Amino acid sequence: MTNVFWNNSDLLVFATEMERDAVFPNGIVTGIGILSTAINLPKVFVGATQRGCPYKRAIQIGIAGAYRSSGLNIGDVVEVESDCMPEFLPWEPHTFFATDSLGLKRVKGATVLSCTKTEEVGAARGQDFQIETMEGAAFFAVCKEYGVQAIQVRAISNFAGFYDKSKWEIERALKELSSAIVR
């Protein structure tokens, strides 16, 4: 993993090389999922602190699935204001919140173990959340633990429901994400 400074005290975090390379090629990649994020992000924070240049803010950037009831469209870029792991923890009080803002449309996220596979599960989760990711709550939790301001930005690549990755619009989402970050 390579550390990158954006405004000298900001860290840009991505789950995959694909997301990083489309948006900001020098960001760090923590890996896909809750566990990868929870293991790798602390290493980055500790290393920066040991070098005497701790991060003040981390921005997690990537793609997400939107629940159909969210009113979101493919390509929309959103900022996650709160996130939790509904498969592990009850919704309250185990919710993690963003500690900073970029001024984008704000949504509630669900961090899941794997993408929603059925319309029924998507509809049920969509009653409480607008998007799903696989890293968001872990990112927020690690940032909170290390006293780092946290922002999560996602572009919608698909609708969370019947799993058919061939219908995902990843390139479109990454293009919109890159444009939003540049702005």
PAVEX-143641 format. One record per residue (C-alpha): residue number from 1; residue in one letter; x, y, z. Coordinates in nm, 3 decimals. Layout:
N
num/residuo/X/Y/Z
NUM/A/X/Y/Z
...
***
This chain:
183
num/residuo/X/Y/Z
1/M/0.000/0.000/0.000
2/T/0.123/0.346/-0.086
3/N/0.022/0.644/0.124
4/V/-0.088/0.954/-0.058
5/F/-0.146/1.300/0.076
6/W/-0.424/1.511/-0.069
7/N/-0.404/1.857/0.087
8/N/-0.116/1.720/0.302
9/S/-0.339/1.569/0.571
10/D/-0.608/1.389/0.370
11/L/-0.598/1.021/0.280
12/L/-0.791/0.885/-0.019
13/V/-0.902/0.526/0.038
14/F/-1.032/0.276/-0.218
15/A/-1.141/-0.087/-0.191
16/T/-1.006/-0.185/-0.534
17/E/-0.735/-0.086/-0.779
18/M/-1.008/-0.039/-1.042
19/E/-1.175/0.233/-0.834
20/R/-0.843/0.395/-0.742
21/D/-0.709/0.399/-1.098
22/A/-1.029/0.554/-1.231
23/V/-1.032/0.835/-0.975
24/F/-0.694/0.906/-0.816
25/P/-0.412/0.665/-0.908
26/N/-0.203/0.734/-0.597
27/G/-0.470/0.659/-0.334
28/I/-0.443/0.358/-0.106
29/V/-0.624/0.031/-0.163
30/T/-0.741/-0.149/0.150
31/G/-0.915/-0.441/-0.021
32/I/-1.275/-0.550/-0.063
33/G/-1.493/-0.604/0.241
34/I/-1.524/-0.535/0.610
35/L/-1.230/-0.748/0.720
36/S/-0.980/-0.611/0.466
37/T/-1.071/-0.255/0.559
38/A/-1.055/-0.325/0.933
39/I/-0.710/-0.486/0.900
40/N/-0.540/-0.259/0.645
41/L/-0.663/0.093/0.725
42/P/-0.525/0.095/1.082
43/K/-0.180/0.004/0.943
44/V/-0.190/0.318/0.728
45/F/-0.297/0.540/1.018
46/V/-0.032/0.397/1.253
47/G/0.242/0.431/0.989
48/A/0.153/0.795/0.922
49/T/0.151/0.873/1.294
50/Q/0.488/0.704/1.344
51/R/0.634/0.918/1.063
52/G/0.503/1.228/1.240
53/C/0.243/1.317/0.978
54/P/-0.091/1.174/1.094
55/Y/-0.393/1.206/0.873
56/K/-0.662/1.449/0.979
57/R/-0.923/1.331/0.728
58/A/-0.984/1.016/0.524
59/I/-1.213/0.999/0.223
60/Q/-1.333/0.658/0.112
61/I/-1.423/0.660/-0.256
62/G/-1.591/0.384/-0.457
63/I/-1.898/0.236/-0.617
64/A/-2.215/0.112/-0.448
65/G/-2.548/-0.049/-0.515
66/A/-2.866/0.152/-0.457
67/Y/-3.186/0.006/-0.323
68/R/-3.470/0.060/-0.569
69/S/-3.677/0.257/-0.316
70/S/-3.393/0.511/-0.269
71/G/-3.487/0.729/-0.567
72/L/-3.124/0.718/-0.679
73/N/-3.015/0.657/-1.038
74/I/-2.719/0.478/-1.190
75/G/-2.429/0.725/-1.197
76/D/-2.551/0.936/-0.904
77/V/-2.267/1.035/-0.672
78/V/-2.360/1.046/-0.303
79/E/-2.204/1.100/0.034
80/V/-2.279/0.845/0.306
81/E/-2.389/1.023/0.624
82/S/-2.442/0.710/0.833
83/D/-2.359/0.344/0.793
84/C/-2.408/0.021/0.986
85/M/-2.372/-0.354/0.946
86/P/-2.730/-0.486/0.957
87/E/-2.616/-0.849/0.932
88/F/-2.408/-0.815/1.250
89/L/-2.543/-0.537/1.467
90/P/-2.879/-0.385/1.539
91/W/-2.935/-0.057/1.354
92/E/-2.914/0.155/1.670
93/P/-2.692/0.238/1.854
94/H/-2.425/0.064/1.643
95/T/-2.436/0.316/1.362
96/F/-2.126/0.497/1.241
97/F/-2.153/0.855/1.120
98/A/-1.953/1.072/0.883
99/T/-1.754/1.336/1.068
100/D/-1.707/1.575/0.777
101/S/-1.890/1.663/0.456
102/L/-1.819/1.748/0.094
103/G/-2.167/1.886/0.027
104/L/-2.300/1.602/-0.191
105/K/-2.643/1.442/-0.155
106/R/-2.632/1.248/0.172
107/V/-2.762/0.892/0.215
108/K/-2.783/0.611/0.471
109/G/-2.562/0.312/0.393
110/A/-2.569/-0.054/0.482
111/T/-2.239/-0.239/0.485
112/V/-2.306/-0.598/0.380
113/L/-2.106/-0.920/0.361
114/S/-2.199/-0.975/-0.002
115/C/-2.407/-0.793/-0.260
116/T/-2.783/-0.835/-0.232
117/K/-2.886/-1.134/-0.442
118/T/-3.267/-1.114/-0.443
119/E/-3.533/-0.848/-0.495
120/E/-3.694/-0.947/-0.163
121/V/-3.377/-0.880/0.037
122/G/-3.319/-0.557/-0.156
123/A/-3.673/-0.438/-0.079
124/A/-3.635/-0.523/0.291
125/R/-3.301/-0.346/0.326
126/G/-3.432/-0.054/0.122
127/Q/-3.681/0.025/0.399
128/D/-3.397/0.151/0.621
129/F/-3.110/0.228/0.383
130/Q/-3.052/0.387/0.043
131/I/-2.727/0.218/-0.061
132/E/-2.514/-0.085/0.018
133/T/-2.139/-0.119/0.024
134/M/-1.901/-0.381/0.153
135/E/-1.659/-0.154/0.345
136/G/-1.831/0.165/0.462
137/A/-1.911/0.091/0.826
138/A/-1.565/-0.059/0.882
139/F/-1.409/0.254/0.732
140/F/-1.613/0.481/0.961
141/A/-1.537/0.265/1.267
142/V/-1.161/0.266/1.205
143/C/-1.158/0.642/1.145
144/K/-1.349/0.695/1.469
145/E/-1.105/0.473/1.660
146/Y/-0.805/0.670/1.528
147/G/-0.962/1.016/1.560
148/V/-0.963/1.081/1.185
149/Q/-1.244/1.279/1.021
150/A/-1.430/1.046/0.784
151/I/-1.609/1.102/0.454
152/Q/-1.748/0.827/0.230
153/V/-1.830/0.906/-0.134
154/R/-1.996/0.651/-0.361
155/A/-2.123/0.640/-0.719
156/I/-2.417/0.415/-0.794
157/S/-2.324/0.135/-1.035
158/N/-2.624/-0.094/-0.992
159/F/-2.949/-0.159/-0.812
160/A/-2.928/-0.395/-0.516
161/G/-3.166/-0.676/-0.595
162/F/-3.153/-0.973/-0.830
163/Y/-2.780/-1.033/-0.876
164/D/-2.677/-0.990/-1.239
165/K/-2.336/-0.823/-1.257
166/S/-2.363/-0.799/-1.637
167/K/-2.619/-0.520/-1.581
168/W/-2.393/-0.317/-1.356
169/E/-2.271/0.009/-1.509
170/I/-1.932/0.026/-1.343
171/E/-1.760/0.237/-1.610
172/R/-2.037/0.497/-1.601
173/A/-2.030/0.509/-1.221
174/L/-1.651/0.546/-1.214
175/K/-1.663/0.825/-1.473
176/E/-1.922/1.016/-1.265
177/L/-1.724/0.948/-0.948
178/S/-1.404/1.081/-1.102
179/S/-1.581/1.396/-1.225
180/A/-1.731/1.459/-0.881
181/I/-1.397/1.417/-0.702
182/V/-1.221/1.650/-0.945
183/R/-1.490/1.915/-0.880
***
